[in-house]
Amino acid sequence: MVTENFKTVPELYRRVLPALKSKRKELQLKKLGFITEQDIWNCLRRTKWARDAELTLFDVVDDILNIEPEKLLEFLKPNQK
């Protein structure tokens, strides 16, 4: 995961929170308001970023803003009741 300028994962999360909030607002417009910032973060951490050790801050923000809603729904499906 990203190591440049960040000592902890929570610190990185706080840094990219504006991008996560922006994506959440976009999802709300698509009637997917039940998806949270934490859901987006967890999905990318477990699916995309887990296998890429050389991420930059740009990569992380780009991934957040460009993740497809279908990918999020697929990730969340096992967790839905």
Rosetta blueprint (number, residue, H / E / L):
1 M L
2 V L
3 T L
4 E L
5 N L
6 F L
7 K L
8 T L
9 V H
10 P H
11 E H
12 L H
13 Y H
14 R H
15 R H
16 V H
17 L H
18 P H
19 A H
20 L H
21 K H
22 S H
23 K H
24 R H
25 K H
26 E H
27 L H
28 Q H
29 L H
30 K L
31 K L
32 L L
33 G L
34 F L
35 I L
36 T L
37 E H
38 Q H
39 D H
40 I H
41 W H
42 N H
43 C H
44 L H
45 R H
46 R H
47 T H
48 K L
49 W H
50 A H
51 R H
52 D L
53 A L
54 E L
55 L L
56 T L
57 L H
58 F H
59 D H
60 V H
61 V H
62 D H
63 D H
64 I H
65 L H
66 N H
67 I L
68 E L
69 P H
70 E H
71 K H
72 L H
73 L H
74 E H
75 F H
76 L H
77 K H
78 P H
79 N H
80 Q L
81 K L
